[in-house]
Amino acid sequence: MPQGRRAEALIRRVVFSNSWTGGAMRRQHLLAVMTILTVGAGAEAGLAPRLAAASASRAGQERAGPNDIAGTVTGPHGPEAGVWVIAETHELPTNFVRIVVTDDRGRYLIPDLPKATYDVWVRGYGLVDSPKSKSTVGNTLDLKATPAPNARAAAAYYPAGYWLSMLRVPDRSEFPGTGLDGNGIAPNVKSQDDWIRTIKSGGCAACHQLGTKGTREIPEEYRKLGSSVAAWERRVQSGQAGAQMLATIDHLGHSRALQLFAEWTDRIAAGEVPATAPRRPQGLERNVVITEWDWADPKSYLHDLVSTDRRDPTVNANGSLYGSLELSSDYLPVLDPAQNTVSRVPLTVRDTATHPATGPNRGAPSVYWGNEAIWTSKNNVHNPMMDETGRVWITSAVRPPDNPAFCKAGSTHPSAKLFPLNRAGRHLAMYDPKTKKLTHISTCFGTHHLMFAEDSNRTLWTSGGGPVIGWLDTKLFDESGDEEKAQGWTALILDTNGDGKRGEYTEPNQPIDPAKDHRISAGFYAVAPAPDGSIWGSTLGFPGGILRLVPGSHPPETSLVEYYEPPYESADPSKRGYSPRGMDIDRNGVAWVALASGHMASFDRRKCKGPLNGPTATGQHCPEGWTLFPEPLPQLANVKESGSAEASYYTWVDQQDVLGLGKNTPINTGNASEALLALKDGQWVILRVPYPTGFYTKWMDGRIDDASAGWKGRGLWATVSTRAPFHMETGKGTTSKVIHFQLRPNPLAR
């Protein structure tokens, strides 16, 4: 065979064979072919163009398009599958990051990058970060992974929950606590479950992660105090939240809690690492594209964001996103993702006598901010929602807490006549991006979360009312501007006598009377209107529960509530769960909820076998309605129950299949996993944010920007919600970030 034809045959075998395993091997074979072509006599004319075409046809998807960066990641043993490739630039109006995952051959493609120069590097479990390479869009860039030299170096990249799982929880036999003269556990903590609930949902992890570098290591300033217990005691007194953190420690039992945390960080300082390593992304997890933008400022923290109308996720397509800064600052941060720009909407209060929600720094100085009071907000905006016109509705203080007369006893307001209210710490406001106008709405009831119902009045339901649930008829408010007339609230009444209607009731502190209804004080924390017109929500505490309210024809006087507790008393340890926090409802009326026990749980009311109302329907009357799914983290040390170290803040249901995993996919915020945790067909899809470590969100939102654009036209939005962004990998100066999650059909799709 002539030399040229022999070379052509070889290149066809190399390019089209399924036996090659990576870029390095292919380059070796191509080099051999090129050697033949270069030194061999009598090479056929026209072979080079055919060779180039064949090579391109085989390797096309790992080559960069004009707006991409692509290539192959290899390590000492060949291609590196399931590792992240991170591209970051500071050349845009705000810091910008895009992250993808390599396929099973180590190939990656970062699509649709704005024109800029990027630092590009590899991060993955079992590795340490590779050196950063400079690249611009349109380039093919092969990268070398760097193996971790030891287990401790590898573990530095693990999510916080893996480190938290090393915390040794007191044994079940030690509860109830016997106090300072006994085992040091406070007598008010009745069980191991309640102790864990306080750490995860009732205190620490409800505000920030435990297990980050900023929490698992003791700062030098504290180490000088002489003991780890003293260091922890000083740590929890720091900053504006010092009194709150110390109160949590005291609730658990001051001395014992500090000893447990000190022992945890001592073991870490001595070199101990998590016993279990996280797995690399696999399957659908490798299809994720994560984009990050900085917004807000380093002294502020986010709680939530909004991108669209939950009822119609095509609203505000390609538009700006709005965030809520809770206690920290009085503005709405705004991101325009199309232009990569950030801005602010200033917030005001109606009454200038309104005080900041958090007072001066009365705790010990912070190692990050000293004595500076960095949280200054009066509005205390907790949660935003968008309506069908793109207006942003927020839970916000607009005045001091003492209520006006129409809320109180003696008022003719329909709700006040039945259940007068004297105080409300947070109210409502609405911002219209078209007019740039902020409207204050003074409510008699407190607000926390809010969500629109699918009714003709566009009713905005709110949680946070304590003994009541409140709402605003936004259609009536738009027509009249009358905030008093447009609002209403109702007490939470169980149909204890089972007659199907609301009547005379006993109070929460009175025994249940089978002939009467009964009022409960288990207030709504989450709120989620269902397609059938019922309103669902969660209630905090131990064991906590979920609520279903049916408004009736005149909600202030016709609303009835059902109350269901998780099966924390189950004889089967694998079925025990407790303490919901955030929850959502799917299109079938199934409730999905994050439990402090380290589960996602579903509650399907249709499965209940016994009466849903009546004198025995007081919480534990439908264990068969619950299904528990342990979240994908190791369990806390010395805990033998089902569940994990996870401390998910909220469950959000993708009712409209915005992400691409199917309609009604429930997704937990995965606060200790540094991920969104999607449950698909009973299996977890972990959408982890690998950089910077410390991702922690309290909500997500799903928007469709272009229904005809496939994966590119849709995705989930979240923000970094930790109260301590300075605990993240990038330290002091870190701002909150907007995170966009998109799921493409394969890891190399453009």
Secondary structure as GFF3:
##gff-version 3
##sequence-region A 1 750
A	DSSP	alpha_helix	3	16	.	.	.	ID=ss1
A	DSSP	alpha_helix	23	39	.	.	.	ID=ss2
A	DSSP	alpha_helix	47	59	.	.	.	ID=ss3
A	DSSP	three_ten_helix	60	62	.	.	.	ID=ss4
A	DSSP	beta_strand	69	75	.	.	.	ID=ss5
A	DSSP	beta_strand	78	79	.	.	.	ID=ss6
A	DSSP	beta_strand	84	89	.	.	.	ID=ss7
A	DSSP	beta_strand	96	101	.	.	.	ID=ss8
A	DSSP	beta_strand	107	110	.	.	.	ID=ss9
A	DSSP	beta_strand	117	123	.	.	.	ID=ss10
A	DSSP	beta_strand	127	128	.	.	.	ID=ss11
A	DSSP	beta_strand	133	136	.	.	.	ID=ss12
A	DSSP	beta_strand	139	140	.	.	.	ID=ss13
A	DSSP	beta_strand	143	144	.	.	.	ID=ss14
A	DSSP	beta_strand	146	147	.	.	.	ID=ss15
A	DSSP	alpha_helix	151	155	.	.	.	ID=ss16
A	DSSP	alpha_helix	160	164	.	.	.	ID=ss17
A	DSSP	three_ten_helix	172	174	.	.	.	ID=ss18
A	DSSP	alpha_helix	192	200	.	.	.	ID=ss19
A	DSSP	three_ten_helix	204	206	.	.	.	ID=ss20
A	DSSP	alpha_helix	213	216	.	.	.	ID=ss21
A	DSSP	alpha_helix	220	223	.	.	.	ID=ss22
A	DSSP	alpha_helix	228	235	.	.	.	ID=ss23
A	DSSP	alpha_helix	242	252	.	.	.	ID=ss24
A	DSSP	alpha_helix	254	269	.	.	.	ID=ss25
A	DSSP	three_ten_helix	283	287	.	.	.	ID=ss26
A	DSSP	beta_strand	288	294	.	.	.	ID=ss27
A	DSSP	beta_strand	304	306	.	.	.	ID=ss28
A	DSSP	beta_strand	321	324	.	.	.	ID=ss29
A	DSSP	beta_strand	331	336	.	.	.	ID=ss30
A	DSSP	beta_strand	341	346	.	.	.	ID=ss31
A	DSSP	beta_strand	384	386	.	.	.	ID=ss32
A	DSSP	beta_strand	392	396	.	.	.	ID=ss33
A	DSSP	three_ten_helix	405	407	.	.	.	ID=ss34
A	DSSP	alpha_helix	414	418	.	.	.	ID=ss35
A	DSSP	beta_strand	427	432	.	.	.	ID=ss36
A	DSSP	beta_strand	437	441	.	.	.	ID=ss37
A	DSSP	beta_strand	450	452	.	.	.	ID=ss38
A	DSSP	beta_strand	459	462	.	.	.	ID=ss39
A	DSSP	beta_strand	468	473	.	.	.	ID=ss40
A	DSSP	alpha_helix	474	480	.	.	.	ID=ss41
A	DSSP	alpha_helix	483	486	.	.	.	ID=ss42
A	DSSP	beta_strand	487	491	.	.	.	ID=ss43
A	DSSP	beta_strand	493	494	.	.	.	ID=ss44
A	DSSP	beta_strand	505	506	.	.	.	ID=ss45
A	DSSP	beta_strand	517	519	.	.	.	ID=ss46
A	DSSP	beta_strand	528	529	.	.	.	ID=ss47
A	DSSP	beta_strand	535	539	.	.	.	ID=ss48
A	DSSP	beta_strand	545	550	.	.	.	ID=ss49
A	DSSP	alpha_helix	555	558	.	.	.	ID=ss50
A	DSSP	beta_strand	560	564	.	.	.	ID=ss51
A	DSSP	three_ten_helix	573	575	.	.	.	ID=ss52
A	DSSP	beta_strand	580	585	.	.	.	ID=ss53
A	DSSP	beta_strand	591	595	.	.	.	ID=ss54
A	DSSP	beta_strand	599	603	.	.	.	ID=ss55
A	DSSP	three_ten_helix	605	607	.	.	.	ID=ss56
A	DSSP	three_ten_helix	623	625	.	.	.	ID=ss57
A	DSSP	beta_strand	626	630	.	.	.	ID=ss58
A	DSSP	beta_strand	651	654	.	.	.	ID=ss59
A	DSSP	beta_strand	665	668	.	.	.	ID=ss60
A	DSSP	beta_strand	675	680	.	.	.	ID=ss61
A	DSSP	beta_strand	683	688	.	.	.	ID=ss62
A	DSSP	beta_strand	701	704	.	.	.	ID=ss63
A	DSSP	three_ten_helix	707	713	.	.	.	ID=ss64
A	DSSP	beta_strand	714	719	.	.	.	ID=ss65
A	DSSP	three_ten_helix	725	727	.	.	.	ID=ss66
A	DSSP	beta_strand	737	743	.	.	.	ID=ss67
###
